[in-house]
Amino acid sequence: MAYEVQMRQIARQLISKHGNLAEVHVVSGNNPCQIELLFSDGEKIVVGQHSGRVDISMMKAGYHGTGSRCFHVFLEEAGFQVTFEQIVDMEDGTVLKR
């Protein structure tokens, strides 16, 4: 549960700095992971290979595990209406818009 709390904090920090999360592009959800986060100020952050630290690089999609739970709570905190099951079942190429 600690990871999820930290993902919520990270989401709030990024939104405070860059405005609302406007779009999410799941280029590849898992192995390798590439998730693009597009914020309202134009900032684009690419989530890729896990850094080994507790940060957004933990987020993944398309499988049932910690990375999907982290991605789910991050998106939920950012105002996206998506269920954990949708994250688990998410396919490469998925685009989410607010």
Secondary structure, 3 states (H helix, E strand, C coil): CHHHHHHHHHHHHHHHHHCCEEEEEEEECCCCCEEEEEECCCCEEEECCCCCCCCHHHCCCCCCCHHHHHHHHHHHHCCCCCCHHHHHCCCCCEEEEC
